[in-house]
């Protein structure tokens, strides 16, 4: 701040030469085409990572990987009052869980660190000093009370609130006098020059005349922390960011950022403003929507690839709109020129189907399937504990058989510990009276099923069992096949609805089926 104060008391350049050194050629609006691709995901740790943030991170990640570039995680934590404890760690952990870990980050480090803005205050002070020295910025001594009254008055008159640039034309003597009583003023950037047009990689050629609708923005607050506009420009420059892929809500602000780049004599990166991911009703996603939080979705059993697939499927950037793409396929097929300006509607009701597809893909891989077996073992033990019918239900071969038989019917691994699948892990309490209410031939049906198991238990498949059970029903005069199935389903699971009876029998195995039927007969 001391350096900045000296700059404030030093005569500045006239407004017409703001940010331009004599003889210096104006910086091009295009990033150096020969520079390596470096992109960044720069969330604020004011909340936990949700699907909107995941989508922005993903587009940056797949763009970087497609072009052999670097994916940076930078945390914009300059608003210390809104920082949520644990949010910073949560963001990086969940990016890793999703399979899109940053190459450089607060935890991983890197050549352009530190990656927390609160640890880069000196860089922002230096940039603010440079702006003040050239006359591109000036100190603002307006109190919060005055600024609040300006806003209140504008709203009362149904106008857009804007700063009236009161401190812009203070003389050097007035500045010196005010500094004596207020040594830590805010620094505002002059919006004097015409904002340059720029070619956004999504929206095309764009220009926003911000000076005609906005007052001069604060770039450095009185506490020494920067606002977003200065911080992102300084950080993107010093981190060598080549492309900025961010939400379209920042499209209008880009004009201010380009003016800052020009005033500092820096070459700006290329910009691509991605269409917003919005709720099915068109409303903007919020960090307060619990069902969108990545941590909650992960805990509920939704797979990373399913989430990545869904948030790209509902948007654009690909030649075809298809389900079931893996991360490797997303990288290979992504084309930034195909991203459209239209908002992408997020329909969470489709997530289970995305998850079903990716779960089946994991089951088809022997390596991945063994990992699913281990996860399901843990889930079963946690869910049922002492209720388990024995350690045999945790045997890897049994758990794997259950997964293979149920694939395509379940959306999440957690579905296999729901009440409808509890029969797989515990023995249901079924009384003879319950079966008698379905058919008066309980003993006959049970005896014949036991005989069927004795004869060819080792070779029974679903197809074989279906044929044998139908033959069994046909041999029972006056008894419909559906009643036989209902009776067996109740005996095996204690439920009136569930998977096909033949599948239940194959899942449980002949010994367990025999045990359950005999138990009912003896009850």
N, C-alpha and C positions, 0 to 999 in steps of 0.2 A: 504493500500500500504506500510505503514511503516513496518508492520509485514513481508510482502513479501520481502522487501529490506533486512531485517535482515537475512531472510532465504537464500537469494542470496549470502550473504557474508559468510555463514556458510559452512564448508566443507561438501560435499554431499557424498552419497554412490557411490561406483563404479557402472557403468552401468549394470553389471551382476546381481545386486540385486534390480533393479528398482521396487519400489512398493511392495516389499515383506519383511515383518518383519521376523526376525530370528525365525525359528520354526513355522511360521504361515502356516497353510494348505491353499493351493490355493483354491480360491472361486469356488464353483460349477457353471457351466453355466446354471443350471436350477434353477428357482425360487423355493422358499420353497413351496412344494406341500400342506402344511397345512395352508398357509397364505390365508387371504381373498382376493377375486378378486378385484383389483383396477386398473382401466384403465384410460387413459387420452386422451383428444383431445387437441392438443397444436398448434393452428394456430398462425400465425403472423398477427397482426393488420395492415398489409400493404395494405389491400384491403378488400372489403366486401365479405361476405360469398357467395360462389357459389355452384353449385351442386356437384363438386368434394369434396369440404370440407364437405358438408352435408353428403355425402356417408361415408367418413372416420369417422365422428362423429357418424353416425347411427350404423356402425358396432361395434364401441366401446360401444355404448349405449346398443344395443341388446345383446352383449356378456356379459356385466356387469349384466343386468337384468336377463338374462337366468341363471346366476350362483349366483344370490343374492348378487351381488357386488356393487361397487361404481363407478360412472362415474364422472370424474373430467374435468373441463375446466381450462386449463392453457394458458395464453397468452404470447407468446414469443416475447416480445417487446424490445429486446436488441438493435435492429437496429433502433435507434431513428430517423435517417435521413429519413427513408422510412415509418415511421408511418403515417397512414392516419387518420385525425381527425374524430372521431365518429365510426371508424371501430370496436373498442373493444366492445362498447356498442351494435353495430349492430349485432355482432356475437352472443352474449349471448341472445339478444332479439329474434333473429330468431331461435335459438335452442329451445327456449321456445315456439315460434309460431309453430314450426314443431312438437311439442309434445315430444321432447327428451331433456328436461332441465337437466343441470348438477346437481349433488348432492352437489358438492363443486365447487366454482368459485370465481372470483373477486367480484361479486355482492352478492352472497350467503354466502361467507366466508367458513370456515371449519377448521378442526384441523391441516391441513398441510399448511396453508397459510403463507404469502401472495401468491396469484395466478398470480401475474404479475412479470415477471422475472426482470424487472427494479427495483423492490423492494426487490430483493433477492441477491443483489451484494455482501453482506458480506459472504454469503455461498460460492459463487464462488471464492472469494479471499481466503477463508480458504482452499478450495480444491486445488487451485493453489499453495498455500503455502506448503501444504502437499506434492504435487508432486515435488516441487523444493527441499524441505528438503530431499527427498529420492533419488534425482538425476533423477527422471522420467521426469522432465521438466527443462527448462533453459531459461534465458532471451535472447531476440533477439533485437539487436540494429540496425538492418538494416532499412535504410530509405525507405519511400514509393518510392522514385525515383529509388533506387537500385532494389527493388522488381519489379518495372515496367520494368526496363531494362532486368532483368532476363526473365520475361514473353515475352517481345518483341523478345529477342534473340531466345528463344525456338520456338516461332511461326515462326520466320524467317527460322529456320532450320527444320521446320515441325515436331517439337517434342511437347509432352505434357508439358505445363509449370509446373515446380515444384521448390520448394525452395531447394537451394543447401546445406542447413544445415551449413552455414558458422559460425554461432554463437554457434554451438553445443559444440565445443571443446575449447572455451575460458577458460583461466586459471582464478583462483580466483583473481589474480592481475589485469588481463585485465578487468574482470567484474567490479572490484572496480573502476578502472580508468574510464570506460565508464559510470558507474552509477553517477559519479561526474558531468558529463555533460549532461547525459540523465537519470534522476531519475525515469522515468516511461517507462520502456521497455515493449514490448509485451512478453508474455510467450508462449513458444512452447513446445509441448509434444514430447518426443523421441519415434520414431517408431523403436526401436531396436529389440524388441522381436518378435518372430514368432506369427502371429495372430492365435488365437485359432479357430478351427472349431466349429460351433454351429448348433443346429437343429432348423431351422426356421419352425414354425408351418404351413407355406404354402409351402415354397420352399424346405423343407427337409434339409439334412446336407449340410452346406455351409462353404466355407473358401475363404477369399480374402487376399492375401499377399500385404497389402497396402504399406509396407515399400519399396517394390521393384519398385513401380510406383509413389509414392508420397514423397514429402519432409515432414519434421516434421511440423505438423499443428499448427497454433496459437490456443491456448485455452483461453487465456485472452489477450484482446487488451490493448494498452497503456492507454486508457481512463478508464480502470477498468471494462469494460463490457466484458462478456464472448462471445465466439463464440458458435454456436449451439452445437458443439460436447461436450464441457464441461458442458454447461448449462443443456442439456437434461439428461446427466448422473447424475449430482448433484441433479437435481429436481426429477427425477424418483426415486432416492435412498431415498431422504428425504421425499418424499410424499408416500413412500411405494407402488409404482406402481408394480403390479405383472405381468402384460402382456402389452407389447407395440404393439398395432395394428396401423400401419402407412403405408404410401405408399411405393411401391417397389423401388422408387427412392433413398430410404435411406438404401437399402440392403447392398450395398458396404461399406457404412460408418459404419455399425454395427461392423466391425472388429476393427476400431479405438475405438469405444465405449466400446467394450469388453476389449481392452487393458487398457483403462482408469479405468474401473471397477476393473481390476486386480491390477493396480498400486495403487488404493485407498483402496484396501482390501475389496471391497464391493461385495455382491452377485448380479449378474445382474438379470433382469426380463426375462421372456420368450418373444420371438419376433415372430411376425406374420406380414410379409410384404405383404400388400394387392395389388392386381393387379391394375394398373392405370385405371381410367375412362377416356376414350379418345373420341374425336369427331368422327363423322361417317366416316370422311376421314382418321382417324388414328392419327391425330395431338393431341398434349397434350392440355388439357383444360387450359384456361388462365383467370386470374382475370380481364383481360380487355375485356372479352367477355360479353357484357351487357346482352345478352339473357340468360345467365346462372346464373345471379345474383338472389339469393333467394328473395331479397326484391322486385325486379321487377316482378318476377313470382307470388309472393303473391299479389302484387297490381293488377296484370292482372286477378286475380280470380282463380288461380290454388290452389288446396287444399293440405294441408300438407301430408295427407295420399297418395295422388296421386303421389307426388314427392318421398316420401319414397318408395312406391311400384315400381316406375319406376327405381330408381337408384339401387335397389336390383335385380329387374327382369333382367336387362341387364348384371348382373354379375354372381356370383356364391355364394355358401354357403348354398344352399337349395336342398332338394331331388328332387323337381319338379320345373319346370319353369312355373309359372302361374301368371295371372294378377288378381288384386283385393284383394291382401292380406292387412289386417289391421296391425297396429303396434303390437297388441297383438299376431297376427298370425306370424308375422316376428320373434318375440322373441321366441315363442314356437318352430318354425320350423328351426331356424338358427343352423347351424352346421359348426364350424370353419374348421373342417377336410375336408369339401366339397368345400372350397374356392380353386380355381385353380390359376395357375400362369398367365393365359392368360389375356391380357387387355380386359376391358369391353367397348364395343362400345355404346356410348350414342346417341340415335336417338330421337331428340326432336320432330320430327313429330308424334311420338307415344303418346306424353304427353296428347293431347286432349282426346284420347280414354281412357287413364288411369283416367283422371279427370272425364270423363263421368260415368265410373263405380263407382267411389267413391261418385260422386254427387248423383247418384241414390240410393246408400246405405244410404246416409244422408236423402234423401227425404222419404225413407221407415220408418224412425224413427220419431215418432211424436214429440219427444223433439227436435231432430236435425232440423226437418222441421220447427218448430216454430222459430228457430234461423235463418234459411234461409229466412223466411218471413221477419223478422226484417231487415236483411241485404239488401234484395231486395227493401224494402220500402225506405231505405236510398239511394240506387243506383238510383231508379226511381226519387226520389225528386231532387237529385243532377243533374241528366241528363236532366230532362225536366222542372223542376221548374214551371214557370208561364204558360207553354204550356199544363199542365195537364188538362184533361177534367173535373176535379172536384176532391174533396177529396175522392169520392167513390173508385177511383182506388187505393187508399192507404189503403183501408179497408183490415184487415188481411184475412178475408174469401175470398175476391176476389184475393188477391195476392197468397194465398195458392192454390186456384183453378188453377191459371195460372201455378204455379210450377208443380202441379200434372199432368196437361195435357201436359206440355212440357217436362217432365222428359224423358230421353232416346233420346230426339231430340237435346238437348243442351249439350255442354261440360262444360260450365262455367255459373255461375249465371249472369255474365256480358252480356252473349249472349242475355238475355231477355231485354236489353236496347239498342240493336243494331237497326239500321234503319229498318231491316226486322220485328222487333217486336214492333216498335213504336206505331202501331195501338192499342196495348193493353192499352196504357196510354194517347194517344192523339187522337183527331178526325182528320182523313185525309181530306184534301181539294180536293174533287172529284166533277167534273162537269158532267152534264148530257151528254155533248158531248163525254166525255171519255167512258161512258157506251154505247152510241149509236154507237161508232166505233166497239164495240164487237158484239152487237145484235140490231136489229131494234125493238125488243119486250121488251124494258126496262120497260114500264108501266105494261105490262101483267105479266112479271116475278116478278116485285116488288110487285104488288098487291097480287099475289098468295102466295108469301113468307110471306107477312104481314098477310094474312088469316091463313096461317099455324101456325104462332106465336099466333094468337088470339085463335085458337082452342085448342092447347095442350102445351102451353109454359112451364108450370110448370113441365111437365114430359118428356121434350125433352132431349134425350141423343144423343151421337154421332151416335150410330147405328140407332136409330130411325130417326134422321135427314137425315142421308145418304139415308135411304130407302124412306123417304118422298120427298127429293129433286130429287131423280131419278124418282119417280112417277110423280113429277111436270114436269120434263123435257120431259117425255114420252107423257104428255098431250099437249105439244106444237108442233104442226105440223111444220116440216121443221127446227126445232131448235135442235142442238146437245147438249147433256148433258154437254160436255166440255165447250161449249160457255156459258151455264147457270152458271157453276162454275166460269169461268173467270169473268163474269159480277158481280157476288156476291162478289168474292174476291176483285175486284176493288172497289166496293161500300163500303165494310167493312174496307179495309186496305189501299186503294189507291195504291196497288201494284199488279203486274201481277203474281208474284210468292209468295209463302208463305205456311203456314200450311194448312191442309185440311179445306175446308169451314165449314164443320160440327163442327170441333174443334174450329174454330174461333167463331162460333155462340154460342157454349157452354161457351167458355171463356168469351166473352163479356156479355153474358146474354141477355134474350129476350128484355128487355127494351132498352138497348143500340143498339141492332141490329135494332129494330124498328125505333129508333131515326135516325140512319144513313141512312136507306133506305128512310125514309120520307124526310130527308134533301136533298137527291139526287133528288127525285121526284119534290121537290119544287124549285130546282136550275134552 
